[in-house]
């Protein structure tokens, strides 16, 4: 099993490009099930989750091919309407095939999903949305079995903001009969990207990016060509890497609006952040103040950057209180950061981080995708060598992170 070995103490400097967003690409790839023919995408990252999605789409009758910088999805009439446990268990986003299959074929059998163990993350809101559109849902033997003669538009109020639920219901509603109104819908940029691709296919959607999305169902969609948005979480991770090492790093191909919550907090720490038309630069700082953060849905501080920001706070001047409101079990990196010498007191959903002068390298183990990134970041400033094991988590969401960090001056290698 691969490990990432990081030698700490090297300043990062230079420019680095952001890859395509995993969390945008996955629902967009599943949306291809709505329209037969050839779909063409650019800026799709090379990631384990993309591979898992491609494998699942293949079992459903699609043909996936990389042609130069493009990823092409040839969609034919579904060979199967079942998403098997062996594939779905690897990635929670697999549940996103439910809406498209149900809308297109009136039937879907999807295993209950797996993914990172960062909380229960129930799919009740997905299923409630499908029921509101007229589907019959049964849970049997670990599978969701959904049927509908014809989905019919409805007013759907999400009890809590849900990114996956909004995506799944939106994909189902585009072929439903009549108008659907999704209230308390998620506002994340990835939702907007999915809506933009559905619109490119011929869907009628308005309000995406706000809490109320209106969808007028159409009879048929057609394939289109589309460029996936940049990965705002990767961009934030790279900015934090530059900040941690007291370097100067410019992250290119990113719109600052997607990471404004992080920028505000880094400036509050004392970092100088410069914003370009499609780039963000963090300037060198000799030290930084500890600040508090609370994770919340977009446009507030993202839960997917909480672990990385905690790594930044481990060597800050003062004490930081980090509150996690999105997932109930997303502090599993605390124990591993503590192995590096961090002073962190975790509660159920709050962690108190007291900055220390120095971290010290040690063997650590990644527990989930973003936790693995936080351990690599901490290793960049820890004295000596840090070996991060179980980095298959990292490969699910970061495209060749070690190469990008190495090009900036990090001493990091995969073994």
BELNORZI-V984675 format. One record per residue. N is the residue number from 1. PSI is psi in whole degrees, -180 to 180 (* if undefined). OMEGA is omega in radians with two decimals (999 if undefined). Layout:
n=N psi=PSI omega=OMEGA
n=N psi=PSI omega=OMEGA
//
This chain:
n=1 psi=134 omega=-3.07
n=2 psi=149 omega=3.00
n=3 psi=158 omega=3.01
n=4 psi=121 omega=-3.12
n=5 psi=123 omega=-3.06
n=6 psi=128 omega=3.02
n=7 psi=118 omega=-3.04
n=8 psi=165 omega=3.02
n=9 psi=7 omega=-3.11
n=10 psi=129 omega=-3.10
n=11 psi=138 omega=3.09
n=12 psi=134 omega=3.11
n=13 psi=148 omega=3.05
n=14 psi=-164 omega=-3.11
n=15 psi=148 omega=3.14
n=16 psi=142 omega=-3.13
n=17 psi=141 omega=3.08
n=18 psi=140 omega=3.07
n=19 psi=175 omega=3.06
n=20 psi=154 omega=-3.04
n=21 psi=119 omega=3.05
n=22 psi=-47 omega=-3.03
n=23 psi=-12 omega=2.99
n=24 psi=-41 omega=-3.06
n=25 psi=-38 omega=-3.05
n=26 psi=-55 omega=3.12
n=27 psi=-34 omega=3.12
n=28 psi=-42 omega=3.11
n=29 psi=-40 omega=3.12
n=30 psi=-28 omega=-3.13
n=31 psi=-18 omega=3.12
n=32 psi=-23 omega=3.14
n=33 psi=-17 omega=-3.11
n=34 psi=-17 omega=-3.03
n=35 psi=120 omega=3.11
n=36 psi=148 omega=-3.11
n=37 psi=-168 omega=-3.04
n=38 psi=119 omega=3.07
n=39 psi=139 omega=-3.12
n=40 psi=129 omega=-3.11
n=41 psi=144 omega=3.03
n=42 psi=158 omega=3.13
n=43 psi=33 omega=3.04
n=44 psi=121 omega=-3.05
n=45 psi=156 omega=3.04
n=46 psi=99 omega=-3.06
n=47 psi=159 omega=3.09
n=48 psi=-40 omega=-3.13
n=49 psi=-33 omega=3.06
n=50 psi=-40 omega=3.08
n=51 psi=-44 omega=-3.14
n=52 psi=-41 omega=3.09
n=53 psi=-43 omega=3.12
n=54 psi=-41 omega=3.12
n=55 psi=-43 omega=-3.13
n=56 psi=-44 omega=3.11
n=57 psi=-36 omega=3.12
n=58 psi=-41 omega=3.12
n=59 psi=-22 omega=3.12
n=60 psi=3 omega=3.04
n=61 psi=4 omega=-3.14
n=62 psi=158 omega=3.01
n=63 psi=127 omega=-3.08
n=64 psi=134 omega=-3.12
n=65 psi=135 omega=2.99
n=66 psi=123 omega=3.11
n=67 psi=99 omega=-3.06
n=68 psi=-130 omega=-3.14
n=69 psi=-3 omega=-3.05
n=70 psi=149 omega=2.95
n=71 psi=122 omega=-3.09
n=72 psi=135 omega=3.11
n=73 psi=113 omega=3.09
n=74 psi=114 omega=-3.07
n=75 psi=126 omega=3.04
n=76 psi=175 omega=3.08
n=77 psi=134 omega=-3.00
n=78 psi=129 omega=3.08
n=79 psi=-22 omega=3.13
n=80 psi=152 omega=3.08
n=81 psi=21 omega=-3.09
n=82 psi=128 omega=3.04
n=83 psi=108 omega=-2.98
n=84 psi=153 omega=3.13
n=85 psi=-41 omega=-3.07
n=86 psi=-29 omega=3.12
n=87 psi=-43 omega=-3.05
n=88 psi=-32 omega=-3.09
n=89 psi=-23 omega=-3.09
n=90 psi=-18 omega=-2.95
n=91 psi=121 omega=-3.10
n=92 psi=-34 omega=-3.09
n=93 psi=-11 omega=3.13
n=94 psi=-25 omega=3.13
n=95 psi=-16 omega=-3.11
n=96 psi=-3 omega=3.01
n=97 psi=-11 omega=-3.09
n=98 psi=-53 omega=-3.11
n=99 psi=-51 omega=3.12
n=100 psi=-44 omega=-3.14
n=101 psi=-43 omega=-3.13
n=102 psi=-42 omega=-3.13
n=103 psi=-40 omega=-3.05
n=104 psi=-40 omega=-2.99
n=105 psi=-7 omega=3.14
n=106 psi=12 omega=-3.10
n=107 psi=146 omega=3.05
n=108 psi=142 omega=3.05
n=109 psi=111 omega=-3.00
n=110 psi=128 omega=3.09
n=111 psi=147 omega=3.00
n=112 psi=139 omega=-2.90
n=113 psi=165 omega=3.03
n=114 psi=-137 omega=-3.13
n=115 psi=-163 omega=-3.12
n=116 psi=141 omega=-3.14
n=117 psi=67 omega=-3.09
n=118 psi=12 omega=3.13
n=119 psi=176 omega=-3.08
n=120 psi=-40 omega=3.10
n=121 psi=61 omega=-3.11
n=122 psi=157 omega=3.14
n=123 psi=20 omega=-3.12
n=124 psi=-41 omega=-3.09
n=125 psi=-32 omega=3.03
n=126 psi=-50 omega=-3.04
n=127 psi=-39 omega=3.09
n=128 psi=-39 omega=3.11
n=129 psi=-42 omega=3.12
n=130 psi=-40 omega=3.11
n=131 psi=-41 omega=3.14
n=132 psi=-30 omega=3.12
n=133 psi=-2 omega=3.06
n=134 psi=8 omega=-3.12
n=135 psi=151 omega=2.98
n=136 psi=128 omega=-3.05
n=137 psi=132 omega=3.02
n=138 psi=141 omega=3.05
n=139 psi=114 omega=-3.09
n=140 psi=129 omega=3.02
n=141 psi=36 omega=3.11
n=142 psi=13 omega=-3.13
n=143 psi=148 omega=2.95
n=144 psi=122 omega=3.11
n=145 psi=113 omega=-3.04
n=146 psi=137 omega=3.08
n=147 psi=153 omega=3.08
n=148 psi=128 omega=3.07
n=149 psi=-43 omega=3.09
n=150 psi=124 omega=3.09
n=151 psi=142 omega=-3.11
n=152 psi=134 omega=-3.11
n=153 psi=151 omega=-3.10
n=154 psi=163 omega=2.96
n=155 psi=122 omega=-3.06
n=156 psi=121 omega=3.10
n=157 psi=112 omega=3.10
n=158 psi=130 omega=-3.12
n=159 psi=-40 omega=3.03
n=160 psi=159 omega=3.13
n=161 psi=128 omega=-3.10
n=162 psi=119 omega=-3.13
n=163 psi=-55 omega=-3.12
n=164 psi=-41 omega=3.13
n=165 psi=-43 omega=3.10
n=166 psi=-44 omega=-3.13
n=167 psi=-46 omega=-3.07
n=168 psi=-47 omega=-3.12
n=169 psi=-38 omega=3.11
n=170 psi=-43 omega=-3.14
n=171 psi=-34 omega=3.10
n=172 psi=-39 omega=-3.02
n=173 psi=-22 omega=-3.06
n=174 psi=-22 omega=3.08
n=175 psi=7 omega=3.11
n=176 psi=160 omega=3.14
n=177 psi=119 omega=3.11
n=178 psi=-164 omega=-3.02
n=179 psi=138 omega=3.01
n=180 psi=139 omega=3.07
n=181 psi=117 omega=3.14
n=182 psi=115 omega=-3.14
n=183 psi=151 omega=-2.99
n=184 psi=36 omega=3.10
n=185 psi=153 omega=3.07
n=186 psi=148 omega=-3.05
n=187 psi=9 omega=-3.08
n=188 psi=149 omega=3.10
n=189 psi=-31 omega=3.14
n=190 psi=-31 omega=3.04
n=191 psi=-43 omega=3.13
n=192 psi=-41 omega=-3.14
n=193 psi=-44 omega=3.10
n=194 psi=-46 omega=3.14
n=195 psi=-40 omega=-3.14
n=196 psi=-36 omega=3.10
n=197 psi=-40 omega=3.10
n=198 psi=-40 omega=3.10
n=199 psi=-40 omega=3.10
n=200 psi=-29 omega=3.11
n=201 psi=-10 omega=3.13
n=202 psi=4 omega=3.12
n=203 psi=156 omega=3.11
n=204 psi=101 omega=-3.05
n=205 psi=139 omega=3.02
n=206 psi=158 omega=3.11
n=207 psi=-1 omega=3.13
n=208 psi=137 omega=-3.01
n=209 psi=-7 omega=3.03
n=210 psi=178 omega=-3.10
n=211 psi=-5 omega=3.11
n=212 psi=114 omega=-3.14
n=213 psi=129 omega=3.13
n=214 psi=131 omega=-3.09
n=215 psi=123 omega=3.01
n=216 psi=116 omega=-3.06
n=217 psi=147 omega=3.08
n=218 psi=165 omega=-3.10
n=219 psi=-32 omega=-3.02
n=220 psi=149 omega=3.05
n=221 psi=163 omega=3.13
n=222 psi=154 omega=3.11
n=223 psi=159 omega=-3.13
n=224 psi=178 omega=3.07
n=225 psi=139 omega=-2.98
n=226 psi=147 omega=3.04
n=227 psi=124 omega=-3.11
n=228 psi=142 omega=-3.13
n=229 psi=162 omega=3.10
n=230 psi=154 omega=-3.09
n=231 psi=104 omega=-3.10
n=232 psi=-29 omega=3.14
n=233 psi=-40 omega=3.05
n=234 psi=-43 omega=3.13
n=235 psi=-45 omega=3.11
n=236 psi=-39 omega=3.12
n=237 psi=-42 omega=-3.12
n=238 psi=-36 omega=3.08
n=239 psi=-42 omega=3.11
n=240 psi=-36 omega=3.10
n=241 psi=-45 omega=3.10
n=242 psi=-43 omega=-3.13
n=243 psi=-45 omega=-3.11
n=244 psi=-38 omega=-3.06
n=245 psi=8 omega=3.13
n=246 psi=38 omega=-3.13
n=247 psi=-171 omega=3.12
n=248 psi=109 omega=-3.02
n=249 psi=131 omega=3.04
n=250 psi=121 omega=3.09
n=251 psi=119 omega=-3.06
n=252 psi=166 omega=3.14
n=253 psi=44 omega=3.09
n=254 psi=138 omega=3.06
n=255 psi=126 omega=-3.03
n=256 psi=-27 omega=-3.10
n=257 psi=-27 omega=-3.09
n=258 psi=-16 omega=-3.14
n=259 psi=27 omega=-3.12
n=260 psi=-36 omega=-3.13
n=261 psi=-39 omega=3.09
n=262 psi=-44 omega=-3.12
n=263 psi=-44 omega=3.12
n=264 psi=-45 omega=-3.10
n=265 psi=-37 omega=3.13
n=266 psi=-38 omega=3.06
n=267 psi=-37 omega=3.09
n=268 psi=-32 omega=3.08
n=269 psi=-25 omega=-3.11
n=270 psi=3 omega=3.12
n=271 psi=145 omega=3.00
n=272 psi=122 omega=3.14
n=273 psi=122 omega=3.10
n=274 psi=138 omega=-3.08
n=275 psi=128 omega=3.05
n=276 psi=-176 omega=-3.12
n=277 psi=-35 omega=3.08
n=278 psi=37 omega=3.14
n=279 psi=159 omega=3.05
n=280 psi=134 omega=-3.11
n=281 psi=133 omega=2.99
n=282 psi=131 omega=-3.11
n=283 psi=160 omega=-3.13
n=284 psi=141 omega=3.06
n=285 psi=138 omega=-3.13
n=286 psi=-23 omega=3.12
n=287 psi=170 omega=-3.13
n=288 psi=153 omega=-3.10
n=289 psi=148 omega=3.02
n=290 psi=138 omega=3.07
n=291 psi=158 omega=3.14
n=292 psi=148 omega=3.00
n=293 psi=153 omega=3.01
n=294 psi=124 omega=-3.13
n=295 psi=143 omega=-3.14
n=296 psi=165 omega=3.07
n=297 psi=158 omega=3.11
n=298 psi=138 omega=0.28
n=299 psi=14 omega=3.13
n=300 psi=-173 omega=-2.97
n=301 psi=126 omega=-3.03
n=302 psi=139 omega=3.08
n=303 psi=-29 omega=-3.11
n=304 psi=-6 omega=3.04
n=305 psi=4 omega=-3.10
n=306 psi=-47 omega=-3.10
n=307 psi=-41 omega=3.14
n=308 psi=-40 omega=3.12
n=309 psi=-34 omega=3.08
n=310 psi=-39 omega=3.09
n=311 psi=-40 omega=3.10
n=312 psi=-37 omega=-3.11
n=313 psi=-19 omega=-3.11
n=314 psi=-25 omega=3.14
n=315 psi=25 omega=3.09
n=316 psi=167 omega=3.10
n=317 psi=104 omega=3.12
n=318 psi=-162 omega=-3.05
n=319 psi=134 omega=-3.14
n=320 psi=140 omega=3.02
n=321 psi=118 omega=-3.10
n=322 psi=119 omega=-3.11
n=323 psi=128 omega=-3.13
n=324 psi=111 omega=-3.09
n=325 psi=-9 omega=-3.03
n=326 psi=-49 omega=3.14
n=327 psi=143 omega=-3.02
n=328 psi=-6 omega=-3.05
n=329 psi=47 omega=-3.04
n=330 psi=35 omega=3.05
n=331 psi=25 omega=-3.11
n=332 psi=-16 omega=3.08
n=333 psi=-14 omega=-3.09
n=334 psi=-47 omega=-3.12
n=335 psi=-39 omega=-3.13
n=336 psi=-38 omega=3.05
n=337 psi=-35 omega=3.10
n=338 psi=-32 omega=3.08
n=339 psi=-24 omega=3.11
n=340 psi=0 omega=3.10
n=341 psi=5 omega=3.11
n=342 psi=148 omega=3.12
n=343 psi=95 omega=-3.05
n=344 psi=131 omega=3.05
n=345 psi=108 omega=-3.11
n=346 psi=142 omega=2.93
n=347 psi=-163 omega=-3.10
n=348 psi=-47 omega=-3.13
n=349 psi=15 omega=3.13
n=350 psi=138 omega=3.05
n=351 psi=132 omega=3.07
n=352 psi=118 omega=-3.07
n=353 psi=116 omega=3.10
n=354 psi=119 omega=-3.07
n=355 psi=140 omega=3.08
n=356 psi=164 omega=-3.11
n=357 psi=-33 omega=-3.05
n=358 psi=143 omega=2.95
n=359 psi=159 omega=-3.12
n=360 psi=132 omega=-3.08
n=361 psi=148 omega=3.13
n=362 psi=164 omega=3.01
n=363 psi=132 omega=3.11
n=364 psi=164 omega=-3.07
n=365 psi=128 omega=3.09
n=366 psi=139 omega=-3.13
n=367 psi=-21 omega=3.10
n=368 psi=179 omega=-3.02
n=369 psi=-57 omega=-3.06
n=370 psi=-30 omega=3.05
n=371 psi=-39 omega=3.14
n=372 psi=-39 omega=3.10
n=373 psi=-39 omega=-3.13
n=374 psi=-35 omega=-3.14
n=375 psi=-37 omega=3.06
n=376 psi=-43 omega=3.12
n=377 psi=-45 omega=3.12
n=378 psi=-37 omega=3.11
n=379 psi=-27 omega=3.13
n=380 psi=-26 omega=-3.10
n=381 psi=-4 omega=3.12
n=382 psi=141 omega=3.11
n=383 psi=127 omega=3.14
n=384 psi=-150 omega=-2.98
n=385 psi=134 omega=3.06
n=386 psi=127 omega=3.13
n=387 psi=115 omega=-3.12
n=388 psi=115 omega=3.14
n=389 psi=169 omega=-3.11
n=390 psi=44 omega=-3.09
n=391 psi=7 omega=2.99
n=392 psi=-25 omega=3.03
n=393 psi=-45 omega=-3.12
n=394 psi=-40 omega=-3.09
n=395 psi=-14 omega=3.08
n=396 psi=-27 omega=-2.99
n=397 psi=-5 omega=-3.14
n=398 psi=126 omega=-3.11
n=399 psi=108 omega=3.07
n=400 psi=51 omega=-3.09
n=401 psi=-38 omega=-3.12
n=402 psi=-35 omega=3.11
n=403 psi=-43 omega=-3.13
n=404 psi=-43 omega=3.12
n=405 psi=-39 omega=3.11
n=406 psi=-41 omega=-3.14
n=407 psi=-20 omega=3.08
n=408 psi=-7 omega=3.10
n=409 psi=3 omega=3.12
n=410 psi=151 omega=3.01
n=411 psi=94 omega=-3.03
n=412 psi=141 omega=-3.13
n=413 psi=153 omega=3.08
n=414 psi=132 omega=-3.14
n=415 psi=* omega=999
//
